[in-house]
């Protein structure tokens, strides 16, 4: 066995181990995943909605908050207009005149700057953050607040879904978000969440002030704040029942900008908090999750490039062979030898079958925990597109991110670097 084959097999075994590990954890805790703790406390909640040029969606976002099944006397809504040049401010002032919301207008400084501005005037014990292109289901507050009865809980994340799935890329993202819902809940069982997504995360205000608020020097303030919370030994929980919908990019260019921003932010936040990695003092997050994510990302890149290289190499060889026989296809159009195809199964075929089974299992349960109907006939194409394209898309995004980080990255912030 040559060294390259050994590396490929090792990476495949590693990926299988991680996948099986999470499946076992998920199944072992299946009965308790939907159990949100109840509370007898009456928490006052401040909703912060940072907005930059969101005239198309801001009404729907505000309305989704105002419809919350929670006492109107126990929450306030603050929209931070971050230097919008469209009608965002005008639309928000209509709500403000009715006494439904407060609006803070400021010079454009990015999302983190907007959140910090809202934080300074927020009256609530709890801070609920909602992006201006996202929409909360009416029961979200009730599902989230119970976790804060534990004084060590600093944040709770919701289940995030895409609002539309029109076209190839949005359908792939739809399945990806379903998978993320399952993984985020599984990770919360070990207090190992390292991102509190902009759409629908709730925080304890006292902790936010203690750790210095949201960082304005990162591209991913929702990830940096989660690392910071974990760094101060607080907990981050997750609720499957609190559901938030967010818009997803429709075209490859917009999606690429978004993912490059996300992955660049992950690299920079990981470097900032590099002391987490392989550090048992940070529990499961530092001792297993972050190192395994690092190795899994390397495995994804290496195996995808390896597969592409072999495909190109095989294609060129076939073209060369066909050229040698003057592209005479007819001798090749005979029935294959049944015995050879039946028993000529190698280790790569076995691993490929295992990956297919695991992928289908994960997709099925991702839909189930996300309250999505498992309609195979209707959504089969979406599942297939996800399985076929995911590794190639992620490899493209990560490769682009590494090139961006190495050659183009400047001190860029907030909405200027892509949509949420």
Secondary structure, DSSP 8 states (H G I E B T S, - for coil): --HHHHHHHHHHHHHHHHHHHHHHHHHHTGGGTT----------EEEEEEESS-TTTHHHHHHHHHT-SS-GGGEEEEEEEES-SSSHHHHHHHHHHTTS-EEEEE----HHHHHHHHHHH---SEEEE--TTEEE-TTHHHHHHGGGGSTTEEEEEEEEEES---SHHHHHHHHHHHHHHHHHHHHHTTT------STTEEEEHHHHHHTTSS-SSSS-HHHHHHHHHHHTT-EEEEEEEEEEEE----SHHHHHHHHHHHHHHHHHHHHHTGGGTT-GGGHHIIIIIHHHHHHHHHHHHHHHHHHHHHHHHHHHHHHHHHHHTTT--GGG-S---HHHHHH---HHHHHHHHHHHHHHHHHHHHHHHTT----HHHHHHHHHHHHHHHHHHHHHHHHHHHHHHHHT--S--GGGG---
